[in-house]
Amino acid sequence: MSTAVRRLRPLLAALALLLLASGCVGLPSTGAVRTEPLREQLSDDTPVDFTPGGPKPGAEPVEIVRGFLDAMRATPLNTSVARQYLTSESSASWLPEEGTVVYDAQAMILRSGNDVRLSLTDTVRLDGRGAWLGQSGDKTYDFDLEREGGQWRIDAPPDRLVIPTAHFETRFQQYFLYFFDKTSEVLIPEPVYVPTGAQATTFLANGLLAGPGQDMLGVERTYLPARTRLDDIAVVVNDGVADVPLTDDVLDLEPEELAKAFAQLSWTLRQVTGVQRMRVSVDGSPLDLPGHGTEVQVNAWSEYDPAVSWASSSLFGLRDGRVVTLIGGQERRVSGVFGSVDLGLQRIGVDLAGEEIAGTTNDGRVLVAPRSRLPGTSPDTEDATTVLEGGTDLLAPAWDLHGILWLVDRTRSGARVLLVRDGETRTLDVPGLSGERVRSFILSRDGSRLVAVVSRDGTQELVVTRIERDDVGRVRGTTPVVPLRVPEVDGARIRDVAWRTPGTVAVLTTPSRGTSQVLLAKVDGSSTASEATSDAEVFHDRTSELVTSLVSGAPFLLGTPAGDLFALASNGRWTSSGIRAGLQSPTFVG
């Protein structure tokens, strides 16, 4: 049995208890049953509790299936009423916590006296933790009904929660589960959708305890022991404190490991409104974490921030062939060789600390040099190390958290991905990118994701691949690329991409000739049309690049072919950045 399956079993059991329970999740036990049509229930923008009604005596098969679907919309999420529509055996064995199917519209027909066919359009799937699995088109389910006590009941329903899109969009929210990278230096966010409200902390804790998915074991790790589970039905929040009761497996952790487990829990639970502190207990006794006490501030452990808290916030660029940096509105050349000698640099990339600079040249080379010269020395061309020669059409270099330089050379036979570590250059085969027409690429600061724009058959596609490493950060491989959905990009060309948050990519598009627009794409591909539209107004001119940083307060810049940079103002308008025209290859670190 795989580790992932073993870890999921406690999660599924805990979720089953949560879905069955009523009092522990705040579901009203008294009051009128709400049975009004779906459109009326969702007309209010503010989600409200919904307690569905059980099966009516004498209800026909189609009515039973319809009632079953309605019951799965219980808010807070609870399946006790939905199980009343099932046979006794199916009620005990049904596992809706194994996944979710979201649909736009449904239709039912009675195929025989006891067989109802349910047709769903435009479905998407989530796994048991709420991770987005993508669109799955139209689906059909056949429900067999049996007589039990003289009443029709559903036998063997699909082990899925089946809900309409309108319910999903108002009752579920995207959060992140936080796992460590393989080196344990930084946390990696994994997006999931869970119900909003008081249940969110419980679903998030259970999702985290399940550990990384089987396909992510080469990307990330967890410090929560494999058998750890909640030792109660829920994570309850009182007076800003989230009480997390865990089984005694966590007692086997060394202090350093326990601190990292706390960091994962803290980063995961801090997303829920109202959670300010966290208390982890075993058998009712709070754990005392050295240096933190029994109540931990959830904003602790900033050193593991996926945005990399120690990264430089400076803006770099090329002017007159030299590398310059802009700090506090002041532009000055770097003191190293790249700031003193014109070496024919075309595009640059700066490491996260802002100390090493890589540049592509007009003759197909890639040079690397320190930003600053050593005290008492003069810049010399020998300070620049050539790490690649004979490049065809090199994109801007990128650096990852572990000091590895990433290069993409667009050759006649397609893209070639190269890595430079400790002065050694090697080719990396990236299925879905290598050999393809790659327009641009970016790396996530946590080093776990590579997002690229790929041209195929006259169309452009935004894709993501996950980066697999060993425990010292060396790249071992990548996962197959997955498309990232940008609903509004159909027919528009993608000019550039940049990280907006650790879980969101900004996409620069040209919706029509002479106009530019910035859209947003979630890293799991789940963006809807409304979510893809950013607050930025359409820019009525041609643009060539998008420049931004994960650092709080960093400017959001658009570059034009003429060398002008425009900044996004708080009102969504594009205004002059104040940066003198002619700055080439503007970039933040990474």
C-alpha positions in Angstrom: 0.0 0.0 0.0 1.4 3.4 -0.9 2.3 6.0 1.7 -0.1 8.5 0.1 -3.0 6.0 0.5 -2.1 5.3 4.1 -2.0 9.0 4.9 -5.4 9.6 3.2 -7.2 6.9 5.2 -7.3 8.9 8.5 -8.3 12.0 6.5 -11.2 10.2 4.9 -12.3 8.8 8.2 -12.1 12.2 9.8 -14.0 13.9 7.0 -16.6 11.2 7.1 -17.2 12.0 10.8 -17.3 15.7 10.1 -19.8 15.3 7.3 -22.0 13.1 9.4 -21.9 15.3 12.5 -24.4 18.1 12.9 -23.9 19.7 16.3 -20.1 19.9 16.0 -20.2 22.0 12.9 -23.0 24.4 13.8 -25.8 23.0 11.6 -29.1 24.1 13.1 -31.1 21.3 14.7 -34.3 23.3 14.9 -36.2 25.7 12.7 -38.1 25.6 9.5 -36.8 23.4 6.6 -35.8 25.5 3.6 -36.9 24.0 0.3 -37.2 27.1 -2.0 -35.7 26.8 -5.5 -31.9 27.1 -6.0 -32.1 30.5 -7.7 -33.8 32.0 -4.7 -31.4 30.5 -2.2 -28.4 31.9 -4.0 -29.9 35.3 -4.9 -28.2 36.9 -1.8 -24.5 37.6 -2.1 -24.0 36.6 1.5 -24.0 32.8 2.0 -26.6 31.7 4.5 -27.2 28.4 6.4 -29.3 25.9 4.4 -30.9 22.9 6.1 -32.3 20.6 3.4 -35.4 18.6 3.8 -35.4 14.8 3.9 -37.3 12.5 1.5 -41.1 12.9 1.5 -43.3 9.8 1.9 -44.3 8.3 -1.4 -41.8 10.3 -3.4 -41.1 8.9 -6.9 -37.5 8.0 -8.1 -36.8 11.3 -9.9 -38.0 13.3 -6.8 -35.7 11.2 -4.6 -32.6 11.9 -6.8 -33.5 15.6 -7.0 -33.8 15.7 -3.2 -30.5 13.9 -2.9 -28.8 16.6 -5.0 -30.4 19.4 -3.0 -29.3 17.8 0.2 -25.7 17.9 -0.9 -26.0 21.7 -0.8 -26.4 21.7 3.0 -24.7 24.7 4.5 -22.6 24.3 6.7 -21.5 21.2 4.7 -23.2 18.1 6.2 -24.4 14.9 4.6 -26.7 13.5 7.3 -29.8 14.5 5.3 -28.4 13.4 2.0 -27.9 9.9 3.5 -31.6 9.7 4.3 -32.2 9.4 0.5 -30.0 6.2 0.4 -30.6 2.6 1.2 -29.5 1.6 4.7 -26.4 -0.2 3.3 -25.5 2.7 1.0 -26.0 5.3 3.7 -23.3 3.5 5.8 -20.9 3.0 2.9 -21.2 6.2 0.9 -17.9 8.3 0.8 -18.6 11.7 -0.6 -15.4 12.9 1.0 -13.4 11.2 -1.7 -14.0 14.0 -4.2 -16.3 16.7 -5.5 -18.0 17.1 -8.9 -19.1 20.7 -9.8 -21.6 21.2 -12.6 -23.2 24.0 -14.5 -26.6 22.4 -15.3 -28.4 19.1 -14.8 -31.2 17.1 -16.3 -32.9 13.9 -15.1 -34.9 11.3 -16.9 -36.6 8.1 -15.7 -35.1 5.3 -17.8 -37.2 2.5 -16.2 -39.3 2.1 -13.1 -36.4 2.4 -10.8 -33.5 3.8 -12.9 -32.8 7.5 -13.1 -30.2 9.0 -15.4 -28.6 12.2 -14.3 -26.8 14.3 -17.0 -24.4 17.0 -15.9 -22.9 19.7 -18.1 -19.5 21.4 -17.9 -18.2 19.6 -14.9 -15.0 20.1 -13.0 -13.5 17.7 -10.4 -11.8 18.2 -7.0 -10.0 15.5 -5.1 -10.7 14.6 -1.5 -8.8 17.5 -0.1 -10.3 20.0 -2.5 -7.4 20.3 -5.0 -8.6 21.3 -8.5 -8.3 18.3 -11.0 -9.6 20.3 -14.0 -12.5 20.3 -16.3 -14.1 16.9 -17.2 -16.8 17.9 -19.7 -20.3 16.5 -19.5 -20.9 13.5 -17.2 -23.7 11.0 -16.8 -24.6 9.1 -13.7 -27.2 6.3 -13.5 -28.9 5.9 -10.2 -30.5 2.6 -9.3 -33.3 2.9 -6.7 -34.7 0.2 -4.5 -37.8 -0.1 -2.3 -37.0 0.0 1.4 -39.8 0.1 3.9 -42.1 0.8 1.0 -40.2 3.9 0.0 -37.8 4.5 -3.0 -34.1 4.9 -1.9 -30.9 5.3 -3.9 -28.5 2.3 -4.0 -24.7 2.7 -4.5 -24.5 6.4 -5.4 -21.1 7.7 -6.7 -18.6 8.4 -3.9 -18.6 12.1 -4.7 -20.2 15.3 -3.4 -22.1 16.6 -6.5 -22.9 20.3 -6.4 -23.9 23.1 -8.8 -21.4 25.8 -9.8 -23.5 28.6 -8.2 -23.3 26.8 -4.8 -19.5 26.1 -5.2 -18.7 29.7 -6.1 -20.6 31.1 -3.0 -19.9 28.4 -0.4 -16.3 27.3 -1.2 -13.1 29.4 -1.1 -9.6 28.7 -2.3 -7.0 28.4 0.5 -3.5 26.8 0.6 -2.0 23.9 2.3 1.7 24.5 3.2 4.3 21.9 2.8 8.1 22.2 2.9 10.3 22.0 -0.1 12.7 19.1 -0.2 15.5 21.1 1.5 13.2 22.3 4.3 14.2 26.0 3.5 10.8 27.3 2.3 7.1 26.5 2.4 5.3 25.6 -0.8 1.6 26.6 -1.2 -0.8 23.9 -2.6 -4.2 25.4 -3.4 -7.4 23.6 -2.3 -11.1 24.6 -2.2 -12.9 24.0 1.1 -16.2 25.3 2.5 -16.1 28.8 4.0 -17.1 29.5 7.6 -16.4 27.6 10.8 -15.6 24.4 9.0 -12.6 25.8 7.0 -10.0 25.2 9.8 -11.0 21.6 10.1 -10.9 20.9 6.4 -7.5 22.6 6.1 -6.0 20.8 9.0 -7.2 17.4 7.7 -5.9 18.2 4.2 -2.5 19.1 5.7 -2.4 16.0 7.8 -2.9 13.9 4.6 0.5 15.0 3.4 1.7 15.7 -0.1 0.0 14.0 -3.0 1.7 10.9 -4.5 2.7 12.9 -7.5 4.3 15.6 -5.4 6.7 13.5 -3.3 9.6 14.6 -5.4 8.6 18.3 -5.0 7.8 18.7 -1.3 7.7 17.1 2.1 5.9 17.3 5.5 7.0 17.3 9.1 3.7 16.0 10.3 4.1 12.2 10.9 2.2 9.9 8.5 -0.3 8.6 11.0 -1.1 11.9 12.6 -4.8 12.9 12.6 -7.1 15.1 14.5 -7.9 13.6 17.9 -11.4 15.2 17.8 -13.9 16.0 15.1 -13.0 19.6 14.5 -10.5 22.5 14.9 -12.5 25.0 16.9 -11.7 28.7 17.0 -12.5 30.6 20.2 -11.3 34.2 20.9 -8.9 34.0 18.0 -7.3 30.8 19.1 -7.5 27.7 16.9 -7.5 24.5 19.0 -5.8 21.7 17.1 -6.1 18.4 18.9 -3.7 15.9 17.4 -2.9 12.2 18.1 0.2 11.4 20.0 2.2 10.7 16.9 3.6 14.2 17.0 5.3 13.5 20.3 7.9 11.4 18.4 9.2 14.6 16.7 12.5 16.2 17.6 12.2 19.9 18.7 13.4 21.1 15.3 10.9 18.9 13.5 8.1 19.9 15.8 8.8 23.6 15.1 8.5 22.9 11.3 5.3 21.0 11.8 4.0 24.0 13.7 5.1 26.3 10.9 3.0 24.2 8.4 0.0 24.3 10.6 0.4 28.0 11.4 0.8 29.1 7.7 -2.2 26.9 6.8 -4.6 28.1 9.5 -3.6 31.8 9.5 -5.5 32.2 6.2 -8.9 31.8 8.0 -10.4 35.0 9.1 -10.4 35.4 12.9 -7.5 33.0 13.6 -4.7 34.8 15.4 -3.2 32.1 17.5 -2.9 28.4 17.5 -2.9 25.8 20.3 -1.8 22.2 19.5 -2.7 19.6 22.1 -2.3 15.9 22.6 -4.8 14.1 24.9 -6.0 17.4 26.1 -2.6 18.8 27.1 -1.3 21.7 25.1 2.2 21.3 23.6 4.8 23.8 24.8 6.9 24.7 21.8 10.3 26.2 23.0 10.4 29.9 22.4 6.7 30.1 21.6 4.8 28.7 24.6 1.5 26.8 24.3 -0.3 29.5 22.3 1.6 30.3 19.1 1.1 33.4 17.0 0.1 32.3 13.5 2.1 35.0 11.9 5.3 33.4 13.2 7.9 31.6 10.9 8.2 34.3 8.3 11.6 32.8 7.5 9.7 30.1 5.5 7.7 32.6 3.5 7.1 31.2 -0.1 7.8 34.8 -1.3 11.3 34.5 0.4 11.4 37.2 3.0 15.2 37.8 2.6 15.1 38.4 -1.1 16.2 41.8 -2.5 13.5 44.3 -3.3 15.6 46.3 -5.8 14.7 46.8 -9.4 17.5 46.2 -12.0 17.8 46.9 -15.7 20.2 47.8 -18.5 21.0 51.3 -19.6 23.6 52.0 -22.3 24.7 48.4 -22.0 25.4 48.6 -18.3 23.5 47.1 -15.4 21.8 49.6 -13.1 19.7 49.3 -10.0 16.9 51.5 -8.8 16.4 52.0 -5.1 14.2 54.7 -3.6 13.8 56.3 -7.0 17.6 56.7 -7.4 19.2 54.9 -10.4 22.9 54.0 -10.3 25.2 51.6 -12.0 26.3 48.5 -10.1 29.9 48.6 -9.0 30.8 45.3 -10.6 32.0 44.7 -14.2 28.5 44.7 -15.6 28.1 48.3 -14.4 31.4 49.4 -15.8 31.9 47.7 -19.1 29.5 47.3 -22.1 29.7 43.5 -22.7 26.8 43.5 -25.1 24.2 42.3 -22.6 20.6 42.0 -23.9 18.7 40.5 -21.1 19.5 40.0 -17.4 18.4 38.0 -14.4 19.5 38.6 -10.8 19.7 36.0 -8.0 17.3 36.4 -5.0 19.9 38.0 -2.8 20.6 40.6 -5.5 24.3 39.7 -5.5 24.8 37.7 -8.7 23.8 38.8 -12.1 23.4 36.7 -15.3 23.2 38.3 -18.7 22.6 37.0 -22.2 24.7 38.7 -24.9 24.1 39.6 -28.6 26.5 36.8 -29.7 24.7 34.0 -27.9 26.7 33.8 -24.7 25.6 33.8 -21.1 27.8 35.7 -18.6 27.6 35.6 -14.8 29.3 38.2 -12.6 29.0 39.6 -9.0 26.9 42.7 -8.7 29.7 44.5 -6.7 33.4 44.6 -7.1 35.7 43.6 -4.2 36.9 46.5 -2.1 40.2 47.9 -3.4 39.8 46.4 -6.8 38.8 47.7 -10.2 36.2 46.0 -12.4 37.7 43.6 -15.0 36.2 41.7 -17.8 37.7 38.5 -16.2 35.2 39.0 -13.4 32.5 37.8 -15.8 32.3 34.0 -16.2 31.0 32.5 -19.4 28.6 29.7 -18.6 27.2 29.2 -22.1 28.3 29.8 -25.6 26.6 29.4 -29.0 23.1 30.2 -27.9 20.5 30.8 -30.6 17.8 33.0 -29.0 18.1 33.1 -25.2 15.2 34.3 -23.0 15.9 36.3 -19.9 17.8 34.1 -17.3 16.1 33.2 -14.0 17.5 32.2 -10.7 15.9 29.9 -8.1 16.1 29.8 -4.4 19.1 27.4 -4.4 21.3 29.5 -6.6 20.6 27.5 -9.8 20.5 29.6 -13.0 17.8 28.6 -15.4 18.2 29.3 -19.2 15.9 28.7 -22.1 17.4 28.8 -25.6 14.9 29.0 -28.5 16.7 26.9 -31.1 15.5 26.0 -34.6 14.4 22.6 -33.2 12.5 24.2 -30.3 13.3 25.2 -26.7 16.3 23.9 -24.9 16.2 24.2 -21.1 19.6 24.5 -19.4 20.7 24.6 -15.7 23.9 26.2 -14.3 25.0 25.2 -10.8 28.4 25.8 -9.4 29.8 26.7 -12.8 28.5 23.5 -14.5 25.9 23.7 -17.3 23.6 20.8 -18.2 20.5 20.3 -20.3 17.3 19.4 -18.5 14.5 17.6 -20.4 11.2 19.2 -19.5 8.3 17.2 -21.2 5.9 19.7 -22.7 8.5 22.5 -22.9 11.7 21.0 -24.4 11.5 21.1 -28.2 8.4 23.4 -28.1 8.1 27.1 -29.1 8.4 28.8 -25.7 7.8 32.6 -25.7 8.6 33.3 -22.0 9.0 31.5 -18.7 9.1 32.4 -15.0 10.2 30.5 -11.8 8.3 30.6 -8.5 10.5 31.9 -5.7 10.0 28.7 -3.7 11.6 26.9 -6.6 8.7 24.5 -7.1 6.9 25.8 -10.2 7.9 26.8 -13.7 5.3 28.7 -15.7 5.7 29.2 -19.4 3.9 30.5 -22.5 4.0 27.9 -25.3 2.9 28.4 -28.9 1.3 25.5 -30.6 -0.5 25.4 -34.0 -1.0 29.1 -34.1 -2.3 29.4 -30.5 -0.7 30.2 -27.2 -1.0 28.3 -24.0 0.0 29.0 -20.4 1.4 25.9 -18.8 3.0 25.0 -15.5 5.3 22.2 -14.5 6.5 21.2 -11.0 10.2 20.9 -10.2 11.5 17.8 -8.4 14.7 18.1 -6.3 16.8 16.2 -3.9 17.4 17.3 -0.3 20.1 19.8 -1.2 18.1 21.5 -3.9 19.6 19.8 -7.0 17.0 19.4 -9.8 16.1 15.8 -10.5 13.4 16.4 -13.0 10.0 17.9 -13.7 6.4 16.7 -13.8 4.4 16.8 -17.1 3.2 20.3 -17.9 -0.4 21.2 -17.1 -2.4 24.0 -18.8 -3.3 27.0 -16.7 -6.7 28.3 -17.7 -7.1 32.0 -18.5 -10.7 32.3 -19.5 -10.4 35.8 -21.2 -7.3 35.0 -23.2 -9.0 33.3 -26.1 -8.0 35.0 -29.3 -5.5 37.3 -27.5 -1.8 36.9 -27.6 0.2 36.5 -24.4 3.1 38.9 -24.3 4.6 38.2 -20.9 4.0 36.6 -17.5 5.0 37.5 -14.0 4.3 36.3 -10.4 1.7 38.4 -8.6 1.4 36.2 -5.5 2.8 32.7 -4.7 -0.4 31.3 -6.0 -1.3 33.7 -8.9 0.4 34.6 -12.2 -0.2 38.0 -13.9 -0.6 37.6 -17.7 0.0 40.4 -20.2 -2.2 40.0 -23.2 -3.1 41.9 -26.4 -6.9 41.6 -26.7 -6.9 43.7 -29.8 -4.4 45.6 -32.0 -2.9 48.5 -30.1 -4.3 47.5 -26.7 -2.9 45.5 -23.7 -4.6 44.0 -20.7 -3.3 42.3 -17.6 -5.2 39.1 -16.5 -4.7 36.8 -13.6 -4.3 33.0 -13.6 -4.3 30.7 -10.6 -1.5 28.2 -10.4 -3.9 25.3 -10.3 -5.7 26.3 -13.5 -9.0 27.0 -11.7 -9.5 30.7 -12.7 -13.0 31.7 -13.7 -13.8 34.6 -16.1 -14.5 37.0 -13.2 -11.4 35.9 -11.3 -9.1 36.3 -14.4 -10.0 40.0 -14.8 -7.7 42.2 -12.8 -8.3 45.6 -11.4 -6.0 47.2 -14.0 -7.7 49.1 -16.8 -7.0 48.2 -20.5 -3.8 49.9 -21.6 -4.3 51.6 -25.0 -0.9 51.0 -26.5 1.5 48.2 -27.4 3.4 46.6 -24.6 6.3 44.2 -24.5 6.9 43.2 -20.9 5.4 42.9 -17.4 7.5 43.6 -14.4 6.5 43.0 -10.8 7.6 41.4 -7.6 6.2 39.4 -4.7 7.6 42.0 -2.2 4.8 44.0 -0.5 4.5 47.4 -2.0 6.5 46.6 -5.1 5.4 48.5 -8.2 3.5 46.7 -11.0 5.1 47.9 -14.3 4.3 47.7 -18.0 7.0 48.2 -20.5 6.5 49.4 -24.0 8.7 48.7 -27.1 9.8 52.4 -26.9 11.3 51.8 -23.5 8.7 53.6 -21.4 7.6 52.1 -18.1 4.1 52.7 -16.7 3.0 51.9 -13.1 -0.3 50.6 -11.9 -1.9 53.1 -9.5 -4.3 52.1 -6.7 -7.3 53.2 -8.8 -6.4 50.7 -11.5 -5.0 53.3 -14.0 -1.7 53.2 -15.7 0.5 56.2 -14.9 4.1 57.2 -15.5 6.5 55.2 -13.3 8.9 58.1 -13.0 11.7 55.9 -14.4 13.6 57.5 -17.2 12.7 56.0 -20.6 15.2 53.6 -22.2 15.6 51.1 -19.4 16.1 47.7 -21.0 15.3 44.3 -19.5 13.8 45.7 -16.2 13.6 43.0 -13.6 13.2 42.2 -10.0 15.2 39.4 -8.5 14.5 35.8 -9.3 
